[in-house]
Amino acid sequence: MVETPFDADIRVGEVLEAQRFEEANKPKMTKLWIDLGEEHGEVQSAAQLDHHYDPAELEGRQVLCATNLGSVRIAGFKSEALTVGVPDEEGYPVLVEPDEDVPLGGLLF
């Protein structure tokens, strides 16, 4: 097993489904269902992605997720992983993702 120099468990997943999160208080939220591979299973994530991404274009895309930060309920939706992004000039998240397809569940190191 590869050990990481930090405490966050960040893994590669594939977005199975994405929907606009109309019920959320924050604008431009998206509900994501992400496959982290056979060993880690499927997780849900809520992310503020609608500024840059249409939900339909997220499906099938590989993303990075922090999986060991606990879960939170947002407007009744259980978000179990933090989808990793960096802010653009206006502060809106831009996804961090591998530039090649890699095995699902792979650990960032």
Jmol script that loads the backbone (N, CA, C; Angstrom):
load data "model"
ATOM      1  N   MET A   1       0.837  -1.188   0.000  1.00  0.00           N
ATOM      2  CA  MET A   1       0.000   0.000   0.000  1.00  0.00           C
ATOM      3  C   MET A   1       0.880   1.250   0.000  1.00  0.00           C
ATOM      4  N   VAL A   2       0.520   2.229  -0.795  1.00  0.00           N
ATOM      5  CA  VAL A   2       1.248   3.494  -0.865  1.00  0.00           C
ATOM      6  C   VAL A   2       0.820   4.369   0.302  1.00  0.00           C
ATOM      7  N   GLU A   3       1.789   4.952   0.985  1.00  0.00           N
ATOM      8  CA  GLU A   3       1.462   5.877   2.055  1.00  0.00           C
ATOM      9  C   GLU A   3       1.593   7.304   1.543  1.00  0.00           C
ATOM     10  N   THR A   4       0.707   8.177   2.025  1.00  0.00           N
ATOM     11  CA  THR A   4       0.738   9.564   1.594  1.00  0.00           C
ATOM     12  C   THR A   4       1.370  10.420   2.682  1.00  0.00           C
ATOM     13  N   PRO A   5       1.965  11.542   2.335  1.00  0.00           N
ATOM     14  CA  PRO A   5       2.592  12.400   3.336  1.00  0.00           C
ATOM     15  C   PRO A   5       1.588  13.312   4.047  1.00  0.00           C
ATOM     16  N   PHE A   6       0.319  13.141   3.802  1.00  0.00           N
ATOM     17  CA  PHE A   6      -0.695  13.981   4.439  1.00  0.00           C
ATOM     18  C   PHE A   6      -1.872  13.116   4.850  1.00  0.00           C
ATOM     19  N   ASP A   7      -2.769  13.682   5.657  1.00  0.00           N
ATOM     20  CA  ASP A   7      -3.863  12.913   6.237  1.00  0.00           C
ATOM     21  C   ASP A   7      -5.065  12.731   5.324  1.00  0.00           C
ATOM     22  N   ALA A   8      -5.209  13.541   4.329  1.00  0.00           N
ATOM     23  CA  ALA A   8      -6.370  13.429   3.442  1.00  0.00           C
ATOM     24  C   ALA A   8      -6.246  12.190   2.568  1.00  0.00           C
ATOM     25  N   ASP A   9      -7.325  11.439   2.467  1.00  0.00           N
ATOM     26  CA  ASP A   9      -7.376  10.256   1.609  1.00  0.00           C
ATOM     27  C   ASP A   9      -8.067  10.704   0.319  1.00  0.00           C
ATOM     28  N   ILE A  10      -7.283  11.015  -0.703  1.00  0.00           N
ATOM     29  CA  ILE A  10      -7.823  11.548  -1.958  1.00  0.00           C
ATOM     30  C   ILE A  10      -7.717  10.465  -3.018  1.00  0.00           C
ATOM     31  N   ARG A  11      -8.872  10.104  -3.595  1.00  0.00           N
ATOM     32  CA  ARG A  11      -8.946   8.990  -4.533  1.00  0.00           C
ATOM     33  C   ARG A  11      -9.598   9.421  -5.845  1.00  0.00           C
ATOM     34  N   VAL A  12      -9.314   8.648  -6.891  1.00  0.00           N
ATOM     35  CA  VAL A  12      -9.899   8.886  -8.209  1.00  0.00           C
ATOM     36  C   VAL A  12     -11.250   8.185  -8.281  1.00  0.00           C
ATOM     37  N   GLY A  13     -12.231   8.901  -8.781  1.00  0.00           N
ATOM     38  CA  GLY A  13     -13.551   8.324  -9.006  1.00  0.00           C
ATOM     39  C   GLY A  13     -14.082   8.735 -10.363  1.00  0.00           C
ATOM     40  N   GLU A  14     -15.133   8.054 -10.785  1.00  0.00           N
ATOM     41  CA  GLU A  14     -15.808   8.401 -12.041  1.00  0.00           C
ATOM     42  C   GLU A  14     -17.223   8.848 -11.721  1.00  0.00           C
ATOM     43  N   VAL A  15     -17.612   9.989 -12.250  1.00  0.00           N
ATOM     44  CA  VAL A  15     -18.959  10.502 -12.022  1.00  0.00           C
ATOM     45  C   VAL A  15     -19.951   9.617 -12.780  1.00  0.00           C
ATOM     46  N   LEU A  16     -20.824   8.959 -12.024  1.00  0.00           N
ATOM     47  CA  LEU A  16     -21.854   8.107 -12.612  1.00  0.00           C
ATOM     48  C   LEU A  16     -23.084   8.917 -13.008  1.00  0.00           C
ATOM     49  N   GLU A  17     -23.412   9.886 -12.148  1.00  0.00           N
ATOM     50  CA  GLU A  17     -24.602  10.713 -12.371  1.00  0.00           C
ATOM     51  C   GLU A  17     -24.369  12.078 -11.756  1.00  0.00           C
ATOM     52  N   ALA A  18     -24.907  13.107 -12.377  1.00  0.00           N
ATOM     53  CA  ALA A  18     -24.816  14.471 -11.860  1.00  0.00           C
ATOM     54  C   ALA A  18     -26.145  15.179 -12.115  1.00  0.00           C
ATOM     55  N   GLN A  19     -26.612  15.914 -11.106  1.00  0.00           N
ATOM     56  CA  GLN A  19     -27.880  16.650 -11.213  1.00  0.00           C
ATOM     57  C   GLN A  19     -27.725  18.027 -10.574  1.00  0.00           C
ATOM     58  N   ARG A  20     -28.425  18.990 -11.114  1.00  0.00           N
ATOM     59  CA  ARG A  20     -28.479  20.301 -10.457  1.00  0.00           C
ATOM     60  C   ARG A  20     -29.105  20.109  -9.076  1.00  0.00           C
ATOM     61  N   PHE A  21     -28.594  20.834  -8.106  1.00  0.00           N
ATOM     62  CA  PHE A  21     -29.045  20.718  -6.722  1.00  0.00           C
ATOM     63  C   PHE A  21     -29.872  21.948  -6.376  1.00  0.00           C
ATOM     64  N   GLU A  22     -31.093  21.940  -6.865  1.00  0.00           N
ATOM     65  CA  GLU A  22     -31.986  23.097  -6.717  1.00  0.00           C
ATOM     66  C   GLU A  22     -32.334  23.396  -5.262  1.00  0.00           C
ATOM     67  N   GLU A  23     -32.359  22.368  -4.394  1.00  0.00           N
ATOM     68  CA  GLU A  23     -32.782  22.539  -3.003  1.00  0.00           C
ATOM     69  C   GLU A  23     -31.714  23.198  -2.131  1.00  0.00           C
ATOM     70  N   ALA A  24     -30.482  23.228  -2.588  1.00  0.00           N
ATOM     71  CA  ALA A  24     -29.373  23.758  -1.786  1.00  0.00           C
ATOM     72  C   ALA A  24     -29.490  25.268  -1.608  1.00  0.00           C
ATOM     73  N   ASN A  25     -29.036  25.748  -0.459  1.00  0.00           N
ATOM     74  CA  ASN A  25     -29.049  27.189  -0.185  1.00  0.00           C
ATOM     75  C   ASN A  25     -28.018  27.930  -1.012  1.00  0.00           C
ATOM     76  N   LYS A  26     -26.859  27.306  -1.228  1.00  0.00           N
ATOM     77  CA  LYS A  26     -25.826  27.948  -2.040  1.00  0.00           C
ATOM     78  C   LYS A  26     -26.196  27.813  -3.510  1.00  0.00           C
ATOM     79  N   PRO A  27     -25.951  28.843  -4.293  1.00  0.00           N
ATOM     80  CA  PRO A  27     -26.260  28.741  -5.727  1.00  0.00           C
ATOM     81  C   PRO A  27     -25.247  27.867  -6.459  1.00  0.00           C
ATOM     82  N   LYS A  28     -25.654  27.379  -7.597  1.00  0.00           N
ATOM     83  CA  LYS A  28     -24.790  26.657  -8.532  1.00  0.00           C
ATOM     84  C   LYS A  28     -24.241  25.345  -7.972  1.00  0.00           C
ATOM     85  N   MET A  29     -25.034  24.659  -7.145  1.00  0.00           N
ATOM     86  CA  MET A  29     -24.619  23.375  -6.576  1.00  0.00           C
ATOM     87  C   MET A  29     -25.024  22.227  -7.498  1.00  0.00           C
ATOM     88  N   THR A  30     -24.238  21.149  -7.430  1.00  0.00           N
ATOM     89  CA  THR A  30     -24.477  19.941  -8.208  1.00  0.00           C
ATOM     90  C   THR A  30     -24.405  18.735  -7.276  1.00  0.00           C
ATOM     91  N   LYS A  31     -25.330  17.801  -7.437  1.00  0.00           N
ATOM     92  CA  LYS A  31     -25.272  16.508  -6.751  1.00  0.00           C
ATOM     93  C   LYS A  31     -24.504  15.555  -7.650  1.00  0.00           C
ATOM     94  N   LEU A  32     -23.558  14.828  -7.054  1.00  0.00           N
ATOM     95  CA  LEU A  32     -22.755  13.868  -7.805  1.00  0.00           C
ATOM     96  C   LEU A  32     -22.827  12.487  -7.157  1.00  0.00           C
ATOM     97  N   TRP A  33     -22.904  11.453  -7.976  1.00  0.00           N
ATOM     98  CA  TRP A  33     -22.765  10.071  -7.544  1.00  0.00           C
ATOM     99  C   TRP A  33     -21.498   9.577  -8.202  1.00  0.00           C
ATOM    100  N   ILE A  34     -20.525   9.175  -7.392  1.00  0.00           N
ATOM    101  CA  ILE A  34     -19.177   8.895  -7.876  1.00  0.00           C
ATOM    102  C   ILE A  34     -18.767   7.466  -7.532  1.00  0.00           C
ATOM    103  N   ASP A  35     -18.278   6.740  -8.535  1.00  0.00           N
ATOM    104  CA  ASP A  35     -17.772   5.378  -8.368  1.00  0.00           C
ATOM    105  C   ASP A  35     -16.285   5.445  -8.048  1.00  0.00           C
ATOM    106  N   LEU A  36     -15.914   4.955  -6.859  1.00  0.00           N
ATOM    107  CA  LEU A  36     -14.513   4.933  -6.453  1.00  0.00           C
ATOM    108  C   LEU A  36     -13.880   3.568  -6.655  1.00  0.00           C
ATOM    109  N   GLY A  37     -14.523   2.729  -7.444  1.00  0.00           N
ATOM    110  CA  GLY A  37     -13.975   1.410  -7.740  1.00  0.00           C
ATOM    111  C   GLY A  37     -14.503   0.336  -6.815  1.00  0.00           C
ATOM    112  N   GLU A  38     -14.158  -0.885  -7.149  1.00  0.00           N
ATOM    113  CA  GLU A  38     -14.677  -2.050  -6.441  1.00  0.00           C
ATOM    114  C   GLU A  38     -14.358  -2.026  -4.947  1.00  0.00           C
ATOM    115  N   GLU A  39     -13.157  -1.626  -4.592  1.00  0.00           N
ATOM    116  CA  GLU A  39     -12.732  -1.655  -3.194  1.00  0.00           C
ATOM    117  C   GLU A  39     -13.408  -0.583  -2.340  1.00  0.00           C
ATOM    118  N   HIS A  40     -13.730   0.575  -2.920  1.00  0.00           N
ATOM    119  CA  HIS A  40     -14.232   1.710  -2.147  1.00  0.00           C
ATOM    120  C   HIS A  40     -15.701   2.033  -2.404  1.00  0.00           C
ATOM    121  N   GLY A  41     -16.269   1.504  -3.455  1.00  0.00           N
ATOM    122  CA  GLY A  41     -17.691   1.669  -3.718  1.00  0.00           C
ATOM    123  C   GLY A  41     -18.095   3.027  -4.253  1.00  0.00           C
ATOM    124  N   GLU A  42     -19.387   3.308  -4.119  1.00  0.00           N
ATOM    125  CA  GLU A  42     -19.977   4.540  -4.634  1.00  0.00           C
ATOM    126  C   GLU A  42     -20.188   5.532  -3.490  1.00  0.00           C
ATOM    127  N   VAL A  43     -19.916   6.802  -3.748  1.00  0.00           N
ATOM    128  CA  VAL A  43     -20.152   7.864  -2.769  1.00  0.00           C
ATOM    129  C   VAL A  43     -20.954   8.975  -3.430  1.00  0.00           C
ATOM    130  N   GLN A  44     -21.531   9.802  -2.597  1.00  0.00           N
ATOM    131  CA  GLN A  44     -22.249  10.988  -3.062  1.00  0.00           C
ATOM    132  C   GLN A  44     -21.447  12.219  -2.663  1.00  0.00           C
ATOM    133  N   SER A  45     -21.540  13.243  -3.476  1.00  0.00           N
ATOM    134  CA  SER A  45     -20.852  14.494  -3.189  1.00  0.00           C
ATOM    135  C   SER A  45     -21.696  15.657  -3.687  1.00  0.00           C
ATOM    136  N   ALA A  46     -21.727  16.716  -2.910  1.00  0.00           N
ATOM    137  CA  ALA A  46     -22.368  17.961  -3.339  1.00  0.00           C
ATOM    138  C   ALA A  46     -21.257  18.972  -3.572  1.00  0.00           C
ATOM    139  N   ALA A  47     -21.247  19.589  -4.742  1.00  0.00           N
ATOM    140  CA  ALA A  47     -20.168  20.521  -5.083  1.00  0.00           C
ATOM    141  C   ALA A  47     -20.739  21.720  -5.830  1.00  0.00           C
ATOM    142  N   GLN A  48     -20.115  22.857  -5.655  1.00  0.00           N
ATOM    143  CA  GLN A  48     -20.560  24.095  -6.291  1.00  0.00           C
ATOM    144  C   GLN A  48     -19.908  24.205  -7.670  1.00  0.00           C
ATOM    145  N   LEU A  49     -20.429  23.430  -8.629  1.00  0.00           N
ATOM    146  CA  LEU A  49     -19.778  23.289  -9.933  1.00  0.00           C
ATOM    147  C   LEU A  49     -20.534  23.908 -11.105  1.00  0.00           C
ATOM    148  N   ASP A  50     -21.765  24.329 -10.920  1.00  0.00           N
ATOM    149  CA  ASP A  50     -22.590  24.775 -12.047  1.00  0.00           C
ATOM    150  C   ASP A  50     -22.050  26.013 -12.762  1.00  0.00           C
ATOM    151  N   HIS A  51     -21.149  26.743 -12.147  1.00  0.00           N
ATOM    152  CA  HIS A  51     -20.603  27.924 -12.825  1.00  0.00           C
ATOM    153  C   HIS A  51     -19.788  27.518 -14.056  1.00  0.00           C
ATOM    154  N   HIS A  52     -19.054  26.402 -13.961  1.00  0.00           N
ATOM    155  CA  HIS A  52     -18.188  25.962 -15.060  1.00  0.00           C
ATOM    156  C   HIS A  52     -18.679  24.711 -15.783  1.00  0.00           C
ATOM    157  N   TYR A  53     -19.552  23.921 -15.140  1.00  0.00           N
ATOM    158  CA  TYR A  53     -19.881  22.603 -15.686  1.00  0.00           C
ATOM    159  C   TYR A  53     -21.387  22.380 -15.735  1.00  0.00           C
ATOM    160  N   ASP A  54     -21.852  21.885 -16.866  1.00  0.00           N
ATOM    161  CA  ASP A  54     -23.218  21.402 -16.979  1.00  0.00           C
ATOM    162  C   ASP A  54     -23.221  19.987 -16.399  1.00  0.00           C
ATOM    163  N   PRO A  55     -24.205  19.630 -15.570  1.00  0.00           N
ATOM    164  CA  PRO A  55     -24.203  18.290 -14.981  1.00  0.00           C
ATOM    165  C   PRO A  55     -24.038  17.160 -15.999  1.00  0.00           C
ATOM    166  N   ALA A  56     -24.654  17.270 -17.161  1.00  0.00           N
ATOM    167  CA  ALA A  56     -24.562  16.199 -18.161  1.00  0.00           C
ATOM    168  C   ALA A  56     -23.128  15.980 -18.642  1.00  0.00           C
ATOM    169  N   GLU A  57     -22.318  17.035 -18.702  1.00  0.00           N
ATOM    170  CA  GLU A  57     -20.940  16.869 -19.173  1.00  0.00           C
ATOM    171  C   GLU A  57     -20.020  16.287 -18.094  1.00  0.00           C
ATOM    172  N   LEU A  58     -20.484  16.223 -16.852  1.00  0.00           N
ATOM    173  CA  LEU A  58     -19.679  15.634 -15.778  1.00  0.00           C
ATOM    174  C   LEU A  58     -19.753  14.115 -15.763  1.00  0.00           C
ATOM    175  N   GLU A  59     -20.850  13.568 -16.266  1.00  0.00           N
ATOM    176  CA  GLU A  59     -21.032  12.121 -16.232  1.00  0.00           C
ATOM    177  C   GLU A  59     -19.977  11.424 -17.086  1.00  0.00           C
ATOM    178  N   GLY A  60     -19.325  10.410 -16.495  1.00  0.00           N
ATOM    179  CA  GLY A  60     -18.267   9.680 -17.168  1.00  0.00           C
ATOM    180  C   GLY A  60     -16.878  10.271 -16.956  1.00  0.00           C
ATOM    181  N   ARG A  61     -16.805  11.408 -16.333  1.00  0.00           N
ATOM    182  CA  ARG A  61     -15.537  12.102 -16.128  1.00  0.00           C
ATOM    183  C   ARG A  61     -14.864  11.601 -14.846  1.00  0.00           C
ATOM    184  N   GLN A  62     -13.545  11.503 -14.866  1.00  0.00           N
ATOM    185  CA  GLN A  62     -12.812  11.153 -13.657  1.00  0.00           C
ATOM    186  C   GLN A  62     -12.522  12.415 -12.851  1.00  0.00           C
ATOM    187  N   VAL A  63     -12.713  12.301 -11.521  1.00  0.00           N
ATOM    188  CA  VAL A  63     -12.483  13.412 -10.603  1.00  0.00           C
ATOM    189  C   VAL A  63     -11.709  12.896  -9.400  1.00  0.00           C
ATOM    190  N   LEU A  64     -11.172  13.808  -8.618  1.00  0.00           N
ATOM    191  CA  LEU A  64     -10.512  13.455  -7.367  1.00  0.00           C
ATOM    192  C   LEU A  64     -11.434  13.791  -6.208  1.00  0.00           C
ATOM    193  N   CYS A  65     -11.469  12.905  -5.209  1.00  0.00           N
ATOM    194  CA  CYS A  65     -12.353  13.080  -4.057  1.00  0.00           C
ATOM    195  C   CYS A  65     -11.608  12.815  -2.767  1.00  0.00           C
ATOM    196  N   ALA A  66     -11.750  13.712  -1.793  1.00  0.00           N
ATOM    197  CA  ALA A  66     -11.276  13.451  -0.437  1.00  0.00           C
ATOM    198  C   ALA A  66     -12.355  12.625   0.245  1.00  0.00           C
ATOM    199  N   THR A  67     -11.976  11.427   0.690  1.00  0.00           N
ATOM    200  CA  THR A  67     -12.982  10.473   1.163  1.00  0.00           C
ATOM    201  C   THR A  67     -13.000  10.270   2.669  1.00  0.00           C
ATOM    202  N   ASN A  68     -12.066  10.850   3.407  1.00  0.00           N
ATOM    203  CA  ASN A  68     -11.996  10.588   4.844  1.00  0.00           C
ATOM    204  C   ASN A  68     -12.281  11.820   5.699  1.00  0.00           C
ATOM    205  N   LEU A  69     -13.077  12.722   5.193  1.00  0.00           N
ATOM    206  CA  LEU A  69     -13.377  13.951   5.927  1.00  0.00           C
ATOM    207  C   LEU A  69     -14.732  13.909   6.624  1.00  0.00           C
ATOM    208  N   GLY A  70     -15.402  12.759   6.570  1.00  0.00           N
ATOM    209  CA  GLY A  70     -16.731  12.651   7.163  1.00  0.00           C
ATOM    210  C   GLY A  70     -17.797  13.035   6.163  1.00  0.00           C
ATOM    211  N   SER A  71     -19.031  12.980   6.607  1.00  0.00           N
ATOM    212  CA  SER A  71     -20.136  13.331   5.717  1.00  0.00           C
ATOM    213  C   SER A  71     -20.931  14.482   6.324  1.00  0.00           C
ATOM    214  N   VAL A  72     -21.694  15.129   5.454  1.00  0.00           N
ATOM    215  CA  VAL A  72     -22.537  16.245   5.873  1.00  0.00           C
ATOM    216  C   VAL A  72     -23.833  16.174   5.078  1.00  0.00           C
ATOM    217  N   ARG A  73     -24.935  16.577   5.694  1.00  0.00           N
ATOM    218  CA  ARG A  73     -26.217  16.639   4.980  1.00  0.00           C
ATOM    219  C   ARG A  73     -26.436  18.074   4.509  1.00  0.00           C
ATOM    220  N   ILE A  74     -26.713  18.194   3.233  1.00  0.00           N
ATOM    221  CA  ILE A  74     -27.009  19.502   2.637  1.00  0.00           C
ATOM    222  C   ILE A  74     -28.387  19.394   2.023  1.00  0.00           C
ATOM    223  N   ALA A  75     -29.343  20.112   2.583  1.00  0.00           N
ATOM    224  CA  ALA A  75     -30.737  20.081   2.104  1.00  0.00           C
ATOM    225  C   ALA A  75     -31.226  18.648   1.906  1.00  0.00           C
ATOM    226  N   GLY A  76     -30.914  17.770   2.890  1.00  0.00           N
ATOM    227  CA  GLY A  76     -31.371  16.389   2.847  1.00  0.00           C
ATOM    228  C   GLY A  76     -30.505  15.434   2.049  1.00  0.00           C
ATOM    229  N   PHE A  77     -29.489  15.931   1.370  1.00  0.00           N
ATOM    230  CA  PHE A  77     -28.603  15.103   0.554  1.00  0.00           C
ATOM    231  C   PHE A  77     -27.332  14.817   1.346  1.00  0.00           C
ATOM    232  N   LYS A  78     -26.971  13.532   1.467  1.00  0.00           N
ATOM    233  CA  LYS A  78     -25.778  13.143   2.219  1.00  0.00           C
ATOM    234  C   LYS A  78     -24.553  13.227   1.317  1.00  0.00           C
ATOM    235  N   SER A  79     -23.689  14.210   1.595  1.00  0.00           N
ATOM    236  CA  SER A  79     -22.445  14.381   0.858  1.00  0.00           C
ATOM    237  C   SER A  79     -21.347  13.677   1.644  1.00  0.00           C
ATOM    238  N   GLU A  80     -20.783  12.604   1.062  1.00  0.00           N
ATOM    239  CA  GLU A  80     -19.835  11.745   1.755  1.00  0.00           C
ATOM    240  C   GLU A  80     -18.389  11.974   1.350  1.00  0.00           C
ATOM    241  N   ALA A  81     -18.160  12.741   0.312  1.00  0.00           N
ATOM    242  CA  ALA A  81     -16.814  12.987  -0.188  1.00  0.00           C
ATOM    243  C   ALA A  81     -16.728  14.423  -0.679  1.00  0.00           C
ATOM    244  N   LEU A  82     -15.540  14.982  -0.595  1.00  0.00           N
ATOM    245  CA  LEU A  82     -15.301  16.332  -1.090  1.00  0.00           C
ATOM    246  C   LEU A  82     -14.660  16.225  -2.468  1.00  0.00           C
ATOM    247  N   THR A  83     -15.363  16.681  -3.485  1.00  0.00           N
ATOM    248  CA  THR A  83     -14.817  16.681  -4.836  1.00  0.00           C
ATOM    249  C   THR A  83     -13.795  17.812  -4.910  1.00  0.00           C
ATOM    250  N   VAL A  84     -12.583  17.490  -5.354  1.00  0.00           N
ATOM    251  CA  VAL A  84     -11.450  18.413  -5.260  1.00  0.00           C
ATOM    252  C   VAL A  84     -11.412  19.368  -6.453  1.00  0.00           C
ATOM    253  N   GLY A  85     -11.260  20.644  -6.153  1.00  0.00           N
ATOM    254  CA  GLY A  85     -11.133  21.670  -7.170  1.00  0.00           C
ATOM    255  C   GLY A  85     -10.274  22.813  -6.656  1.00  0.00           C
ATOM    256  N   VAL A  86      -9.966  23.725  -7.533  1.00  0.00           N
ATOM    257  CA  VAL A  86      -9.230  24.941  -7.166  1.00  0.00           C
ATOM    258  C   VAL A  86     -10.022  26.136  -7.682  1.00  0.00           C
ATOM    259  N   PRO A  87      -9.923  27.289  -7.016  1.00  0.00           N
ATOM    260  CA  PRO A  87     -10.722  28.436  -7.434  1.00  0.00           C
ATOM    261  C   PRO A  87     -10.178  29.124  -8.679  1.00  0.00           C
ATOM    262  N   ASP A  88     -11.117  29.574  -9.521  1.00  0.00           N
ATOM    263  CA  ASP A  88     -10.726  30.422 -10.647  1.00  0.00           C
ATOM    264  C   ASP A  88     -10.552  31.848 -10.123  1.00  0.00           C
ATOM    265  N   GLU A  89     -10.384  32.814 -11.012  1.00  0.00           N
ATOM    266  CA  GLU A  89     -10.165  34.206 -10.599  1.00  0.00           C
ATOM    267  C   GLU A  89     -11.333  34.792  -9.810  1.00  0.00           C
ATOM    268  N   GLU A  90     -12.540  34.261 -10.026  1.00  0.00           N
ATOM    269  CA  GLU A  90     -13.717  34.759  -9.319  1.00  0.00           C
ATOM    270  C   GLU A  90     -14.049  33.923  -8.087  1.00  0.00           C
ATOM    271  N   GLY A  91     -13.266  32.867  -7.838  1.00  0.00           N
ATOM    272  CA  GLY A  91     -13.485  32.020  -6.677  1.00  0.00           C
ATOM    273  C   GLY A  91     -14.343  30.795  -6.928  1.00  0.00           C
ATOM    274  N   TYR A  92     -14.756  30.556  -8.176  1.00  0.00           N
ATOM    275  CA  TYR A  92     -15.557  29.381  -8.504  1.00  0.00           C
ATOM    276  C   TYR A  92     -14.662  28.168  -8.722  1.00  0.00           C
ATOM    277  N   PRO A  93     -15.081  26.992  -8.233  1.00  0.00           N
ATOM    278  CA  PRO A  93     -14.237  25.799  -8.356  1.00  0.00           C
ATOM    279  C   PRO A  93     -14.056  25.313  -9.795  1.00  0.00           C
ATOM    280  N   VAL A  94     -12.815  24.940 -10.086  1.00  0.00           N
ATOM    281  CA  VAL A  94     -12.443  24.256 -11.315  1.00  0.00           C
ATOM    282  C   VAL A  94     -11.924  22.897 -10.862  1.00  0.00           C
ATOM    283  N   LEU A  95     -12.447  21.832 -11.437  1.00  0.00           N
ATOM    284  CA  LEU A  95     -12.094  20.491 -10.996  1.00  0.00           C
ATOM    285  C   LEU A  95     -10.618  20.163 -11.187  1.00  0.00           C
ATOM    286  N   VAL A  96     -10.093  19.390 -10.242  1.00  0.00           N
ATOM    287  CA  VAL A  96      -8.769  18.789 -10.365  1.00  0.00           C
ATOM    288  C   VAL A  96      -9.021  17.355 -10.796  1.00  0.00           C
ATOM    289  N   GLU A  97      -8.417  16.958 -11.904  1.00  0.00           N
ATOM    290  CA  GLU A  97      -8.674  15.622 -12.431  1.00  0.00           C
ATOM    291  C   GLU A  97      -7.450  15.098 -13.156  1.00  0.00           C
ATOM    292  N   PRO A  98      -7.323  13.762 -13.258  1.00  0.00           N
ATOM    293  CA  PRO A  98      -6.195  13.206 -14.006  1.00  0.00           C
ATOM    294  C   PRO A  98      -6.312  13.562 -15.487  1.00  0.00           C
ATOM    295  N   ASP A  99      -5.173  13.729 -16.155  1.00  0.00           N
ATOM    296  CA  ASP A  99      -5.224  14.048 -17.581  1.00  0.00           C
ATOM    297  C   ASP A  99      -5.230  12.793 -18.448  1.00  0.00           C
ATOM    298  N   GLU A 100      -5.214  11.615 -17.813  1.00  0.00           N
ATOM    299  CA  GLU A 100      -5.384  10.329 -18.491  1.00  0.00           C
ATOM    300  C   GLU A 100      -6.298   9.479 -17.624  1.00  0.00           C
ATOM    301  N   ASP A 101      -7.004   8.520 -18.233  1.00  0.00           N
ATOM    302  CA  ASP A 101      -7.802   7.600 -17.442  1.00  0.00           C
ATOM    303  C   ASP A 101      -6.890   6.759 -16.579  1.00  0.00           C
ATOM    304  N   VAL A 102      -7.224   6.644 -15.309  1.00  0.00           N
ATOM    305  CA  VAL A 102      -6.472   5.849 -14.351  1.00  0.00           C
ATOM    306  C   VAL A 102      -7.449   4.938 -13.610  1.00  0.00           C
ATOM    307  N   PRO A 103      -6.959   3.888 -12.926  1.00  0.00           N
ATOM    308  CA  PRO A 103      -7.859   2.988 -12.225  1.00  0.00           C
ATOM    309  C   PRO A 103      -8.663   3.699 -11.145  1.00  0.00           C
ATOM    310  N   LEU A 104      -9.942   3.376 -11.063  1.00  0.00           N
ATOM    311  CA  LEU A 104     -10.814   3.971 -10.044  1.00  0.00           C
ATOM    312  C   LEU A 104     -10.353   3.544  -8.664  1.00  0.00           C
ATOM    313  N   GLY A 105     -10.437   4.491  -7.735  1.00  0.00           N
ATOM    314  CA  GLY A 105     -10.006   4.230  -6.360  1.00  0.00           C
ATOM    315  C   GLY A 105      -8.541   4.517  -6.134  1.00  0.00           C
ATOM    316  N   GLY A 106      -7.805   4.878  -7.198  1.00  0.00           N
ATOM    317  CA  GLY A 106      -6.382   5.166  -7.063  1.00  0.00           C
ATOM    318  C   GLY A 106      -6.147   6.311  -6.071  1.00  0.00           C
ATOM    319  N   LEU A 107      -5.123   6.176  -5.263  1.00  0.00           N
ATOM    320  CA  LEU A 107      -4.794   7.122  -4.210  1.00  0.00           C
ATOM    321  C   LEU A 107      -3.845   8.196  -4.711  1.00  0.00           C
ATOM    322  N   LEU A 108      -4.182   9.454  -4.445  1.00  0.00           N
ATOM    323  CA  LEU A 108      -3.286  10.560  -4.767  1.00  0.00           C
ATOM    324  C   LEU A 108      -2.096  10.521  -3.820  1.00  0.00           C
ATOM    325  N   PHE A 109      -0.906  10.598  -4.388  1.00  0.00           N
ATOM    326  CA  PHE A 109       0.303  10.646  -3.555  1.00  0.00           C
ATOM    327  C   PHE A 109       1.305  11.601  -4.150  1.00  0.00           C
TER     328      PHE A 109
END
end "model"
wireframe off; spacefill off
backbone 0.3
color backbone group
